[in-house]
């Protein structure tokens, strides 16, 4: 009688060990097959605008291209209205990147000529048809437009998109 209880207890322990190790595998399989608890995708807050030309084709007084800083993304922004507030927000965004801050260069188009730290300045030669006042554009290290942001986009959403792009595009 004692041996039968002992054997049942040992079998129960073995069964529990199998359940403990099999449960995560079964749960993962269920998540994949039933699409439960898995985000479908990361949605960018900015938009992709195929009509935007490369940075070296922008009508800027001073040519700013990928040669200004090798392997750096460019955050270009039109500074025509409420410029002081917007350039301060984007300076803080740049600082919030932490160790990834050197991977980004800010290009302010318009506004006063005194640049903030880490900022390049330029002026429009003429206003292109795709330009929107106070808009922000993120360009890859080659100068191709990656995302365009509306003038009213909150800075935290810009930061999320930049961090995501840096994560999926390591140095």
Secondary structure, DSSP 8 states (H G I E B T S, - for coil): -HHHHHHHHHHHHHHHHHHHHHHHHHHHHHHHHHT-S-------SSB--TT---GGGS-BSS---TTSSTT-EEEEEE-SSSHHHHHHHHHHHHHHTGGGGGGEEEEEESS-S---TTEEEE-BSS--TT--TT-EEEE-TTS-EEEEE-TT--HHHHHHHHHHHHHHS--
